Amino acid sequence: MSAADSQNKMITEAEIEQFDRDGVVTFNGPFTGCHIKTLGRIFDRVDEWDDYSRFEPELLEIFQHPFCEEVARRVLRANEVEFMGGGCGRGSRE
């Protein structure tokens, strides 16, 4: 499988369209059961998602995983993305 084929399997065009339409989509990723348990533990403890200072290193590690960054880049149709507290944004460094 080429790098381009691998990239295209990250998230399909249909999944991107679903995200555009519904604002949410689920799909398989490279995460282990340990990652999922960590996310569940963290999400259970966070009461207010606007308090970004509560993001733990494990959560940031998952959000900044190359897979997540590439999916965000494709969904946002951006050349690069940056994690900014509670979400991703697109922009250019000109």
Backbone torsions as a table, in degrees:
resi	resn	phi	psi	omega
1	MET	NA	131.3	-179.9
2	SER	-76.6	166.4	177.7
3	ALA	-61.0	-38.5	179.2
4	ALA	-64.8	-42.0	177.9
5	ASP	-63.0	-42.4	178.8
6	SER	-61.6	-43.0	179.8
7	GLN	-63.3	-42.4	-177.8
8	ASN	-67.4	-21.3	179.3
9	LYS	-83.3	-10.4	-179.5
10	MET	-60.4	-50.8	179.1
11	ILE	-151.0	131.9	-176.3
12	THR	-82.4	163.7	175.9
13	GLU	-61.4	-37.0	178.3
14	ALA	-63.1	-39.0	178.1
15	GLU	-68.3	-37.0	176.2
16	ILE	-64.7	-42.9	177.2
17	GLU	-61.9	-40.5	177.4
18	GLN	-62.5	-42.0	177.9
19	PHE	-61.9	-44.2	178.3
20	ASP	-59.7	-39.6	-177.0
21	ARG	-77.6	-46.3	-170.2
22	ASP	-104.0	-16.7	-178.4
23	GLY	82.5	2.6	179.9
24	VAL	-156.2	148.4	175.1
25	VAL	-155.6	146.4	174.2
26	THR	-115.4	147.1	179.2
27	PHE	-159.9	164.0	180.0
28	ASN	-75.6	145.6	177.7
29	GLY	-139.0	-174.0	-174.2
30	PRO	-86.1	18.7	-171.4
31	PHE	-88.9	145.1	-177.9
32	THR	-89.8	170.9	174.7
33	GLY	-58.4	-33.6	177.4
34	CYS	-63.4	-43.5	177.0
35	HIS	-59.8	-45.2	-177.5
36	ILE	-64.2	-42.3	177.8
37	LYS	-63.0	-40.8	178.6
38	THR	-61.7	-46.3	178.2
39	LEU	-60.1	-44.7	179.6
40	GLY	-60.8	-43.2	179.2
41	ARG	-62.4	-44.3	-178.7
42	ILE	-68.5	-46.1	-178.7
43	PHE	-62.3	-34.8	177.9
44	ASP	-64.2	-29.3	-176.4
45	ARG	-90.2	-20.4	-175.8
46	VAL	-84.6	116.8	179.8
47	ASP	-88.4	-40.3	-176.5
48	GLU	-123.0	113.1	-178.3
49	TRP	-73.9	-8.1	177.1
50	ASP	-87.1	0.3	175.5
51	ASP	-97.1	79.4	-174.4
52	TYR	-67.4	-16.7	179.9
53	SER	-67.6	-14.0	-179.2
54	ARG	-85.6	-3.5	179.1
55	PHE	-65.3	129.1	-176.6
56	GLU	-92.1	158.5	-179.7
57	PRO	-54.5	-37.2	179.6
58	GLU	-63.7	-37.8	179.2
59	LEU	-69.3	-44.0	177.7
60	LEU	-61.6	-39.3	179.4
61	GLU	-60.1	-41.4	179.2
62	ILE	-69.8	-46.7	179.9
63	PHE	-60.4	-34.0	-177.2
64	GLN	-93.7	9.3	176.4
65	HIS	-59.1	139.3	-179.6
66	PRO	-53.0	-34.4	177.6
67	PHE	-61.6	-48.5	-178.9
68	CYS	-63.9	-41.2	179.2
69	GLU	-63.3	-39.8	-179.7
70	GLU	-69.6	-40.4	176.8
71	VAL	-62.5	-44.4	178.5
72	ALA	-60.2	-42.0	179.3
73	ARG	-60.6	-43.4	-178.9
74	ARG	-69.4	-43.0	-178.7
75	VAL	-66.3	-40.0	-179.9
76	LEU	-82.5	-6.4	-178.8
77	ARG	54.2	51.2	-176.5
78	ALA	-124.2	152.7	176.6
79	ASN	-73.2	-29.0	176.5
80	GLU	-151.9	155.0	177.8
81	VAL	-131.2	156.8	176.5
82	GLU	-133.2	137.7	175.5
83	PHE	-77.1	128.0	-177.2
84	MET	-129.6	83.4	178.4
85	GLY	69.3	-95.1	-173.4
86	GLY	-104.9	9.8	-179.5
87	GLY	-168.7	-175.2	178.6
88	CYS	-111.4	151.0	175.7
89	GLY	-136.3	158.7	177.4
90	ARG	-112.8	155.2	179.2
91	GLY	178.3	-179.9	177.8
92	SER	-126.3	153.0	177.2
93	ARG	-104.6	80.8	-176.6
94	GLU	-100.1	NA	NA
